[in-house]
Structure formats: C-alpha cells, structure tokens
Amino acid sequence: MLTTRQENILKCIVEEYTKTAQPVGSKFIMESPLIDASSATIRNECVILEKEGYLEKEHTSSGRIPSTMGYRYYVDNLMDSKNIDDIKNRIEGLFANRNMSINDVLDQTGKILSEMTNLTTVVVGPNIEQESLKKIELLPISNDRAVVVFVLSNGHVENKMFVTNEDFSISDLKISIELFNDRLENTKINEIEKKFDLIRPILEQQVKHYEMILKQFANALTSIVKPTYTTHGMQYMLQNPEYNNPERIKQIVKFIENISPFDYFQKQQSKEKENKVSVQIGKETGFNNDDVALLSTTYSVDNIQEGGIALVGPKRLEYDKVYEILEWLSDKIKEVYNK
C-alpha cells in the first residue's frame, strides 16, 4: 500500500497526464494543493513509485507518466466523484421521450457519450428473445414487395422487407400472416419456431409453397432476436497520439468491432459482485496493445433482456468521469425500463 503522499503524487500525475498527454515533472507536482513537500522529496517519491511499477519515465523528458499498474491503483483507490450534470441533462431528455424505443434511446445516448467524452462508445441492444409477439402486419409496396411489421409485447417494432417470386405471392403472405396472428399471438419470440410445426399442416392446405414462407419468417425472426450492435465516435479514438500509425489503427478498429461489453462485465463481476461498472486497463482488455482502456456496464429491461454499453479509449482517459457516467446510466435504465 502506498503512503498518503505517494498516493497524492500518483493522483496528481494521472490526472494531469490525462489532460495533457505530456510527462509530469516535480515542479508541477509541487504546485498541487494536494502536495506539501519539496522538489527533492517529490523526486525521491517518484523514484520509489517508478521502482514499484506505478510510474514510468520517458527518455525524452524528466517527467513521468502513469504505468498500467499506476492507472489500476488510481481506479481502485483514488478516484473522486465528478460532476456530470451536463451529460445527465442531455441524456435525461431521451429517456423522457416515450415515442422512442429503447434501442433508439441507447443509440442516441451512445452518440452523446462519445461527443462529450471524446471516447468510442459501443452499445449492444437488449436481447429480446424473451419478449412475446403481439401482432404481424403486412404493408404491400408493389406487386412483388411488401414490408412485414413485427410488433412485440414491449412495444418494439421491427420492419422486414419480403420479396415475392414465382413460389409465393403477396396474397400468400397475407394468408400466412392471418394464420400467424391467430396462432402465435403472445408467443415468446424464442418459442415461435417450435410452433411452426403445429402451423405447418394448416398452412399447407392454404398456401402451395408454405415451406418457403415459413423459412422466410424464421429468418426474419432470427434477425430480430439478434441484439443490435452499434459504435459511435471511432474518430475520437483515432485522434489520440497513442494511435498514430496505420498498423495500430487497424488493430484498434478490429478490437472495437469485436467488443462485447457483457463479456467484459461478466469477467470482472465474478470477482467484484457489487460493482455496476467494469474497468479493464491495458492488457486486461485482451487487446495485444497495452495502451487501451475499457469501461463497461450492463443493463436489463423488464428484468429479463440484457444488453451492454462500453466506452473505449487510450489508458490516458478520465476514469473518474467515465465511471460516474456509466454508474448513473445503469441506474437510469433500471429506473425507466424495469418498473
């Protein structure tokens, strides 16, 4: 465990380096209201912190920067609460808009988070397979095309384009949908394909190529169940000096495209059940480059559907602010969507 003075020096270096991306020297540390020590004492303490692995020294400067171990100590022990009212005020309006689906709310939330933190946001929409089918509607738009609208029990609406051919017509779709509405109303999404076995003999009597239609609807339902995955603010990630060469850019883009906030959250929650936010720094993320950090949280809707939100950036990010945002967001989603 570090002494109080060492903790204050580490805190000062982490927070200043986060803002400037420049190594922090003893002169700046000495001017901090947290530190009451001479320049020589501060230099000695920095040497100790470096030897113990909390700081690193840049060869081109006399100042020091935090190591991954230093960031981890800061996150676990030194973070203060941050005022995030500006972000909360912008996001509150989205949650108050009852005309927006949860996917739309979270998508817009992701955009706001990226804009106001200069980080990349990854949003995984809720898994809706436990929701029930309320009704299916048919909207013909031409002789061979129609939009099929799936309305779910939580109010979520999915539109799927169906293209007819010589095997089935718009009329066949209409007959099929009438039967589906009669037999599948209030059936959970993940149980519908099982019920197709009961519907098949009836549909066979009314539609010639009934198997083709069942296959089309099965494919549509599969795509509905698959959680949405969106990213915002990739440009902010790439503006950081830590990612200033093409190979590193390629690596970080690939890493972000494969992020699962839920997986990261589960890994940390197995150790720390009480935390709403998971923090991975450097190689804890599984990324082969040490200079990345990821903070994530998960949420549930109607106490069943699960999704996740992650903010990704260089290790040099505002952990205290981002942690506070995700913690508040987790509570807000619970308040609005789990009544």
Secondary structure by P-SEA (a helix, b strand, c coil): cccaaaaaaaaaaaaaaaaccccccaaaaaacccccccaaaaaaaaaaaaaaccbbbbccccbbbbcaaaaaaaaacccccccaaaaaaaaaaaaacccccaaaaaaaaaaaaaaaacbbbbbbccccccccccbbbbbbccccbbbbbbbccccbbbbbbbbbcccccaaaaaaaaaaaaaccccccccccccccccaaaaaaacccaaaaaaaaaaaaaaaaacbbbbbccaaaaaaccccccaaaaaaaaaaaaaccaaaaaaaaaaccccccbbbbcccccccccccbbbbbccccccccbbbbbbbbbccccaaaaaaaaaaaaaaaaaacccc
